[in-house]
Amino acid sequence: MTALPSSTSEPRSREAPEPSSASSAASKGDASAPDAHGAGPRRALVQDIKPTPIKERSPLGVVDLTLGPGQHLKAVGVVYGVEHTIEGEGYRATLFLDQYNQRIRILSYEAPDHQALVLAVRYLAEANGFDKIIAFATRDDWQEFLRFGYVLEAVIAHYHRGEDAYVVSKFRSQERLSSGVLMEEILLIERILAAPEPPADPSPLPADVELRLARSSDLAELVELYAEIFETYPSPLLHASYLEAILQKDSLFAVCTVKGRIVAAASAELHPGDLAAELTDCATRPEARGRGLMSQLLRRLERELTTRGYICAYTMARARSYGMNAVFHGLGYTFMGRLVNNCDIYGAYEDMNIWVRRLERPKVPAGFTRSEEEDDEVAS
Ligand SMILES: CC(C)(COP(=O)(O)OP(=O)(O)OC[C@H]1O[C@@H](n2cnc3c(N)ncnc32)[C@H](O)[C@@H]1OP(=O)(O)O)[C@@H](O)C(=O)NCCC(=O)NCCS
């Protein structure tokens, strides 16, 4: 059973900003559909900005990767990417060779010699034809990356156990560097930030909705939900075996159900070493949108994170999605930059906006000991 208060959905006094004339209904499932459960959306929903694909989708079936000079790997099956550790004089790093998104993510590194690290990673990007490299640098060394042509795309405040992470990226093709809808995305953020200060808490959950952490018995329905909403996705979320491996281990999932059917879901991808979590995998079925379900799911995940001692919650929100950015603004997140052509999501490469919030320890009333986790029965 959910531990959250329930009541009927009431419209808020806060007015929706005018929909953009530059926006258009192009992506699947974004219409402001009437609510099948008795109460309509609380406001007219703004449509996503029309996608403009920049490059071909990468093949996943048989993948040839270069791991170093004279080192090659042929992987067969559905291969999204490979985690790979490199070491040389003056550096050591763990990389994700991200075949699906045609990029290299530097997951962690030690680099007394930044030039040696940058050159080793550049070799792998060139050898594999990847056209973006991303690192989460520290306050002390992010400028070292700029010396080698990286650009500062965003800051994830509080990411490294309370210290800021600087997202520095290197682009290695003109098409990856250029986003055809950047100005529209900038105006979209301006409209969202111009909206009145949001209330501290989202509206209560509608009476017909239950909210809880996901269980392993939800796996098939979660895959079905994500497959319905996302034409493409930057992680293997649409594969049940992957979801099974991460569910409530590497990632916490929460779901909203109506009459037992999942209508919305979101997750928190845990980075325990950094005490940071990425709020991601956000999807609400079209008929359930605009009723506050995503806001409630994200608040629920935040509470779970704070009880586990996490400091930073952040997200990478599709920059073309008014709704996703409005949700995080409404929850008090701070906009901290945009990652251009970051990943293949929703059918094309898209820019992703960074929103960040420092988590506060929950105030537990005296004598109150029961956790939501107990109420939610996390285990299957
Ligand atoms: C983005 C998405 C998850 C939002 O889910 P949702 O359950 O409709 O969000 P909520 O109802 O909690 O929205 C919270 C607030 O934002 C507003 N909002 C949400 N989408 C909106 C939209 N498209 N236009 C205007 N306002 C919107 C809501 O009205 C609500 O405002 P209020 O609290 O002042 O009433 C949903 O539209 C979706 O699944 N989109 C497709 C998948 C996707 O792009 N996911 C993001 C991947 S990064």
The ligand as a Tripos MOL2 file, in Angstrom:
@<TRIPOS>MOLECULE
LIG
   48    50     1     0     0
SMALL
NO_CHARGES

@<TRIPOS>ATOM
      1 C1          7.4610   14.2930  -19.2320 C.3       1 LIG1
      2 C2          6.4440   13.3750  -18.5600 C.3       1 LIG1
      3 C3          7.1910   12.2550  -17.8440 C.3       1 LIG1
      4 C4          5.6340   14.2050  -17.5360 C.3       1 LIG1
      5 O1          4.8420   13.3000  -16.7690 O.3       1 LIG1
      6 P1          3.4860   13.7970  -16.0290 P.3       1 LIG1
      7 O2          3.0550   12.6820  -15.1350 O.co2     1 LIG1
      8 O3          2.5040   14.2990  -17.0220 O.co2     1 LIG1
      9 O4          4.0350   15.0260  -15.1800 O.3       1 LIG1
     10 P2          3.2650   15.7680  -13.9840 P.3       1 LIG1
     11 O5          1.7830   15.6400  -14.1650 O.co2     1 LIG1
     12 O6          3.8380   15.3280  -12.6860 O.co2     1 LIG1
     13 O7          3.6920   17.2680  -14.2610 O.3       1 LIG1
     14 C5          4.0960   18.1500  -13.2160 C.3       1 LIG1
     15 C6          3.7780   19.5480  -13.6040 C.3       1 LIG1
     16 O8          4.3100   19.8560  -14.8910 O.3       1 LIG1
     17 C7          3.2540   20.1830  -15.7830 C.3       1 LIG1
     18 N1          3.4820   19.5760  -17.0600 N.ar      1 LIG1
     19 C8          3.8330   18.2900  -17.3200 C.ar      1 LIG1
     20 N2          3.8890   18.1030  -18.6460 N.ar      1 LIG1
     21 C9          3.5640   19.2910  -19.2050 C.ar      1 LIG1
     22 C10         3.4590   19.7300  -20.5420 C.ar      1 LIG1
     23 N3          3.7070   18.9170  -21.5700 N.pl3     1 LIG1
     24 N4          3.0940   21.0150  -20.7580 N.ar      1 LIG1
     25 C11         2.8580   21.8600  -19.7500 C.ar      1 LIG1
     26 N5          2.9570   21.5040  -18.4520 N.ar      1 LIG1
     27 C12         3.3040   20.2340  -18.1990 C.ar      1 LIG1
     28 C13         2.0270   19.5460  -15.1520 C.3       1 LIG1
     29 O9          0.8320   20.1470  -15.5790 O.3       1 LIG1
     30 C14         2.2840   19.7640  -13.7060 C.3       1 LIG1
     31 O10         2.0610   21.1180  -13.3550 O.3       1 LIG1
     32 P3          1.2840   21.4930  -11.9970 P.3       1 LIG1
     33 O11         1.9100   20.6450  -10.9180 O.co2     1 LIG1
     34 O12         1.5090   22.9420  -11.8490 O.co2     1 LIG1
     35 O13        -0.1240   21.1200  -12.2810 O.co2     1 LIG1
     36 C15         5.4800   12.7830  -19.6170 C.3       1 LIG1
     37 O14         4.9800   13.8310  -20.4190 O.3       1 LIG1
     38 C16         6.1240   11.7400  -20.5230 C.2       1 LIG1
     39 O15         6.1060   10.5500  -20.2110 O.2       1 LIG1
     40 N6          6.6960   12.1780  -21.6530 N.am      1 LIG1
     41 C17         7.2880   11.2430  -22.6410 C.3       1 LIG1
     42 C18         8.5240   10.5780  -22.1110 C.3       1 LIG1
     43 C19         9.6710   11.5320  -21.8880 C.2       1 LIG1
     44 O16         9.9690   12.3850  -22.6930 O.2       1 LIG1
     45 N7         10.3420   11.3600  -20.7400 N.am      1 LIG1
     46 C20        11.4630   12.1810  -20.3950 C.3       1 LIG1
     47 C21        12.7420   11.4980  -20.7000 C.3       1 LIG1
     48 S1         14.1370   12.5370  -20.2070 S.3       1 LIG1
@<TRIPOS>BOND
     1     1     2 1
     2     2     3 1
     3     2     4 1
     4     2    36 1
     5     4     5 1
     6     5     6 1
     7     6     7 2
     8     6     8 1
     9     6     9 1
    10     9    10 1
    11    10    11 2
    12    10    12 1
    13    10    13 1
    14    13    14 1
    15    14    15 1
    16    15    16 1
    17    15    30 1
    18    16    17 1
    19    17    18 1
    20    17    28 1
    21    18    19 ar
    22    18    27 ar
    23    19    20 ar
    24    20    21 ar
    25    21    22 ar
    26    21    27 ar
    27    22    23 1
    28    22    24 ar
    29    24    25 ar
    30    25    26 ar
    31    26    27 ar
    32    28    29 1
    33    28    30 1
    34    30    31 1
    35    31    32 1
    36    32    33 2
    37    32    34 1
    38    32    35 1
    39    36    37 1
    40    36    38 1
    41    38    39 2
    42    38    40 1
    43    40    41 1
    44    41    42 1
    45    42    43 1
    46    43    44 2
    47    43    45 1
    48    45    46 1
    49    46    47 1
    50    47    48 1
@<TRIPOS>SUBSTRUCTURE
     1 LIG1         1 GROUP 0 **** ****
